[in-house]
């Protein structure tokens, strides 16, 4: 992985010269110390062996028993699974893969998914740390009326909550979400690892990739600390220049759901106390034909974070004997994609718009593990820059309370 | 359809009282006059009979001949088709529908889609007004080497461009995109209508719905003119309060790709001359577990536009005998969805965040046609509020030029 800041440094924005950026490196160690005091566990996940063994054993026992897997989960219990499936197995896994993995992360999907699955041949993976998530639990009770206990598997708190209690009563196999890992940081727990293992994804490589990023996260040197570089740029653009929209724009269809995963991570972690960075999901080259007009010529309020995949397929266009299009002759689709990325980057720079690029050699377990940990650990620094608790989400409680009130009023 | 502005009016924002909003209605007629002078054709589409006949005849001739349809198109030649398929046929059409409709709107999708289709049984629908779109045309020349001319159908300019020329040379059946309709306004031309007809969608109802919205668009009265109400609020929030992010948040998975379609429409139309509104795609209830923390407690920089579907399935949760969850007993998923929407709206209002709601009775052809025209015609008013040409996209040219330059340099 490489992190290319040359475009943003070349803009000459106040406070964002290389030397200015580097001068913040003295904050790395104190920030990590403050982060450690918060008692968050996601940085310890890559080195834990027991959960990996438990997941592998469970996946082994389940192998061949079910045609489909339906995830009953929402938010952090859904977004990482979509990302693992699409990034590593491609956007058409549910058309030609096995087991298909459907993520039932909206209430109106119950009817839709029931039309296309055979209930008896489906494993329902119920994921909720508290066991109180109304959407997930409502779906669980619905399907519990229709299939037997052997079609369920729970992933929940190791000791507490409704699902843990039900798992004992109903004798349902259950995996743990560590108490010190929040939903949006849970992709490297059983939440992401079990569905991944069921699809044949190498979860040890995934964790090894994440682990290798921790060395970068702990480095005292600006140049080596990618999570700190990203957080510093995000913060300074917002604080000094009012640039508060962060566009995550992979040039890869497989990474489209990575942008969805990141959007929750950034929005819920930093969006509080009247502060916040707004994540925007984009996709190259596709959104060049949708959003780039705005990014280029619109207000200067966005940081565009590209992800570029260096290696790719050799599938190429043929020789083209048409005047306006002969320039495409014998160019591979992958090369055109990356040249369009470079052109988009240059155009943004000419329009004086901030952008940076994360380059990964390929999309595989190891690189995806790195990407997850890159952005999770950058949140640790962002939280300290903004002096907020990046690991709670108090602003979702009011909606929950009001839903209950409306339900009781309308009964 | 109802447009509910009560939440935003109740906020008491300067310039956004009901009377202040209504006072702008004198701008309706002059704005429509200016819009008409721009010579855009999308408002005339619902009443044109010939293109509908041509599409229906073509769809009739193609019926049963192909297992799959692959769209070679990007931006305005892709987003409307995804929306028509998902909104009216559900998110799993490509798993259990026929013909499946794959929208190949990114360069790295060529390899992916080739793994799951039988080339000989696939209709390739090549959509580009100019015939110069590099992604679409590169894909066309690639597949042209692999399948015969009878597997192709073009949708392009009525007289000019590369595809029109090739259609004659190769004798490929071709439908028109009217010269005065731009890509992001083309969903109600053959671009959207032919794929819709192939999936069994009633395109006449779709157009009738759009037509019925034109009466609202042309009304001189603020209360009756929904497109003007939306544009006025978007503009005033930006101009007077610096609220420039517009979140499109349907409470319906089927309408998720409607938000994608709208994102292009808003971004490319208004994002120019340093001005612009940034579209953000969200989905209720799903993104309550991802973005609502930010919308509630983050900076006051967003207008949230909900779409609520009033009628829905009766599928319900059973009686639930668990202390923390018994409040969900016997509630239908649809009712819970709409109560959560109402709770989210109330919570946003308590946090003083601007929001409005478009209520539609159900998702069908007629209502979707209305939604398309509601937002397309609101752009006509927005363009005049911002004093810009909402129908060009000059800011995408630089990237195209740079791509060609990079390609020629690297050869």
Contacts between the chains, C-beta under 8 A, distances in Angstrom:
chain1	res1	chain2	res2	distance
A	74	B	285	7.6
A	74	B	286	6.3
A	74	B	289	4.8
A	75	B	286	7.7
A	75	B	289	2.8
A	75	B	290	5.5
A	76	B	289	7.3
A	78	B	286	7.7
A	78	B	289	8.0
A	79	B	290	6.9
A	90	B	112	5.5
A	90	B	115	7.9
A	91	B	109	7.5
A	91	B	112	6.1
A	92	B	112	5.8
A	92	B	113	7.5
A	92	B	115	7.0
A	92	B	116	5.1
A	94	B	95	6.5
A	95	B	94	6.5
A	95	B	95	6.5
A	95	B	116	5.4
A	96	B	115	6.9
A	96	B	116	5.3
A	105	B	286	5.2
A	106	B	253	4.7
A	106	B	283	6.9
A	106	B	285	6.2
A	106	B	286	4.8
A	106	B	337	7.9
A	107	B	285	5.9
A	107	B	333	4.3
A	107	B	334	7.4
A	107	B	336	5.8
A	107	B	337	4.5
A	107	B	340	7.9
A	108	B	252	6.2
A	108	B	253	5.3
A	108	B	254	7.4
A	108	B	312	7.2
A	108	B	313	7.5
A	108	B	333	6.5
A	108	B	334	6.9
A	108	B	337	6.2
A	109	B	91	7.5
A	109	B	253	5.7
A	110	B	315	5.9
A	110	B	333	5.4
A	111	B	313	5.1
A	111	B	315	5.4
A	111	B	333	7.7
A	112	B	90	5.5
A	112	B	91	6.0
A	112	B	92	5.8
A	112	B	253	7.2
A	113	B	92	7.5
A	115	B	90	7.9
A	115	B	92	7.0
A	115	B	96	6.9
A	116	B	92	5.2
A	116	B	95	5.4
A	116	B	96	5.3
A	131	B	324	7.7
A	132	B	324	5.2
A	132	B	325	7.0
A	133	B	289	7.9
A	134	B	325	7.3
A	134	B	328	6.0
A	134	B	336	7.1
A	135	B	285	6.2
A	135	B	336	7.7
A	137	B	320	8.0
A	137	B	325	5.3
A	137	B	328	7.1
A	138	B	317	4.6
A	138	B	320	8.0
A	138	B	325	7.8
A	138	B	328	5.0
A	138	B	331	7.5
A	138	B	333	6.9
A	138	B	336	6.7
A	139	B	333	8.0
A	141	B	317	5.6
A	141	B	318	5.6
A	141	B	320	5.1
A	141	B	325	7.5
A	141	B	328	7.4
A	142	B	315	7.6
A	142	B	316	7.8
A	142	B	317	5.5
A	142	B	318	6.6
A	142	B	333	7.8
A	144	B	318	7.9
A	145	B	318	5.2
A	162	B	322	5.8
A	162	B	324	5.9
A	162	B	325	6.6
A	166	B	322	7.7
A	183	B	289	7.8
A	244	B	299	6.7
A	244	B	301	7.2
A	245	B	245	7.3
A	245	B	278	6.3
A	252	B	108	6.2
A	253	B	106	4.7
A	253	B	108	5.3
A	253	B	109	5.7
A	253	B	112	7.2
A	254	B	108	7.4
A	260	B	290	8.0
A	263	B	290	6.3
A	263	B	291	6.9
A	264	B	289	7.4
A	264	B	290	3.8
A	264	B	291	7.4
A	267	B	290	6.3
A	267	B	291	4.9
A	267	B	293	6.2
A	267	B	294	3.9
A	267	B	298	7.7
A	268	B	290	6.8
A	268	B	291	8.0
A	268	B	293	4.4
A	268	B	294	7.0
A	270	B	294	7.7
A	270	B	298	7.9
A	271	B	293	5.2
A	271	B	294	2.9
A	271	B	295	7.6
A	271	B	297	6.1
A	271	B	298	3.7
A	272	B	293	6.7
A	272	B	297	4.4
A	272	B	298	6.9
A	273	B	297	6.7
A	274	B	297	7.1
A	274	B	298	7.1
A	274	B	299	6.1
A	274	B	300	7.6
A	275	B	298	6.7
A	275	B	299	6.7
A	276	B	294	5.0
A	276	B	297	7.5
A	276	B	298	3.1
A	276	B	299	5.5
A	278	B	245	6.3
A	278	B	280	7.1
A	278	B	294	6.5
A	278	B	298	7.2
A	278	B	301	7.3
A	278	B	302	7.5
A	280	B	278	7.1
A	280	B	280	6.2
A	281	B	281	6.8
A	283	B	106	6.8
A	285	B	74	7.6
A	285	B	106	6.2
A	285	B	107	5.9
A	285	B	135	6.2
A	286	B	74	6.3
A	286	B	75	7.7
A	286	B	78	7.7
A	286	B	105	5.2
A	286	B	106	4.8
A	288	B	75	8.0
A	288	B	396	6.7
A	288	B	399	6.2
A	289	B	74	4.8
A	289	B	75	2.7
A	289	B	76	7.3
A	289	B	78	7.9
A	289	B	133	7.9
A	289	B	135	8.0
A	289	B	183	7.8
A	289	B	264	7.4
A	289	B	396	7.4
A	290	B	75	5.5
A	290	B	79	6.9
A	290	B	260	7.9
A	290	B	263	6.3
A	290	B	264	3.8
A	290	B	267	6.3
A	290	B	268	6.8
A	291	B	263	6.9
A	291	B	264	7.4
A	291	B	267	4.9
A	291	B	268	7.9
A	292	B	395	6.9
A	292	B	396	5.6
A	292	B	399	6.3
A	293	B	267	6.2
A	293	B	268	4.4
A	293	B	271	5.2
A	293	B	272	6.8
A	293	B	393	4.6
A	293	B	394	7.9
A	293	B	395	4.4
A	293	B	396	5.3
A	294	B	267	3.9
A	294	B	268	6.9
A	294	B	270	7.7
A	294	B	271	2.8
A	294	B	272	8.0
A	294	B	276	5.0
A	294	B	278	6.5
A	294	B	395	7.7
A	295	B	271	7.6
A	296	B	395	3.9
A	296	B	396	7.3
A	296	B	398	6.9
A	296	B	399	7.6
A	297	B	271	6.1
A	297	B	272	4.4
A	297	B	273	6.7
A	297	B	274	7.1
A	297	B	276	7.5
A	297	B	394	7.0
A	297	B	395	3.6
A	298	B	267	7.7
A	298	B	270	8.0
A	298	B	271	3.6
A	298	B	272	6.8
A	298	B	274	7.1
A	298	B	275	6.7
A	298	B	276	3.1
A	298	B	278	7.3
A	298	B	395	8.0
A	299	B	244	6.7
A	299	B	274	6.1
A	299	B	275	6.7
A	299	B	276	5.5
A	300	B	274	7.7
A	301	B	244	7.2
A	301	B	278	7.3
A	302	B	278	7.5
A	312	B	108	7.2
A	313	B	108	7.5
A	313	B	111	5.1
A	315	B	110	5.9
A	315	B	111	5.4
A	315	B	142	7.6
A	316	B	142	7.8
A	317	B	138	4.6
A	317	B	141	5.6
A	317	B	142	5.5
A	318	B	141	5.6
A	318	B	142	6.6
A	318	B	144	7.9
A	318	B	145	5.2
A	320	B	137	8.0
A	320	B	138	8.0
A	320	B	141	5.2
A	322	B	162	5.8
A	322	B	166	7.8
A	324	B	131	7.8
A	324	B	132	5.3
A	324	B	162	5.9
A	325	B	132	7.0
A	325	B	134	7.3
A	325	B	137	5.3
A	325	B	138	7.8
A	325	B	141	7.6
A	325	B	162	6.6
A	327	B	404	5.7
A	327	B	407	5.6
A	327	B	408	6.7
A	328	B	134	6.0
A	328	B	137	7.1
A	328	B	138	5.0
A	328	B	141	7.5
A	328	B	407	7.7
A	331	B	138	7.5
A	331	B	407	6.6
A	333	B	107	4.3
A	333	B	108	6.5
A	333	B	110	5.4
A	333	B	111	7.7
A	333	B	138	6.9
A	333	B	139	8.0
A	333	B	142	7.8
A	334	B	107	7.4
A	334	B	108	6.8
A	336	B	107	5.8
A	336	B	134	7.1
A	336	B	135	7.7
A	336	B	138	6.6
A	336	B	403	7.7
A	336	B	407	7.6
A	337	B	106	7.9
A	337	B	107	4.5
A	337	B	108	6.2
A	339	B	403	5.7
A	339	B	406	4.7
A	339	B	407	5.9
A	339	B	410	7.1
A	340	B	107	7.9
A	340	B	399	7.1
A	340	B	403	5.2
A	342	B	402	7.7
A	342	B	406	5.9
A	343	B	399	4.9
A	343	B	400	7.6
A	343	B	401	8.0
A	343	B	402	3.6
A	343	B	403	4.1
A	343	B	405	7.8
A	343	B	406	5.7
A	344	B	399	5.0
A	346	B	399	8.0
A	346	B	402	5.2
A	347	B	398	4.3
A	347	B	399	4.3
A	347	B	402	5.9
A	350	B	398	6.4
A	351	B	395	7.5
A	351	B	398	7.8
A	393	B	293	4.6
A	394	B	293	7.9
A	394	B	297	7.0
A	395	B	292	6.9
A	395	B	293	4.3
A	395	B	294	7.7
A	395	B	296	3.9
A	395	B	297	3.6
A	395	B	351	7.5
A	396	B	288	6.7
A	396	B	289	7.4
A	396	B	292	5.6
A	396	B	293	5.3
A	396	B	296	7.3
A	398	B	296	6.9
A	398	B	347	4.3
A	398	B	350	6.5
A	398	B	351	7.8
A	399	B	288	6.1
A	399	B	292	6.3
A	399	B	296	7.6
A	399	B	340	7.1
A	399	B	343	4.9
A	399	B	344	5.0
A	399	B	346	8.0
A	399	B	347	4.3
A	400	B	343	7.6
A	401	B	343	7.9
A	402	B	342	7.7
A	402	B	343	3.6
A	402	B	346	5.2
A	402	B	347	5.9
A	403	B	336	7.7
A	403	B	339	5.7
A	403	B	340	5.2
A	403	B	343	4.1
A	404	B	327	5.7
A	405	B	343	7.7
A	406	B	339	4.7
A	406	B	342	5.9
A	406	B	343	5.7
A	407	B	327	5.6
A	407	B	328	7.7
A	407	B	331	6.6
A	407	B	336	7.6
A	407	B	339	5.9
A	408	B	327	6.7
A	410	B	339	7.1
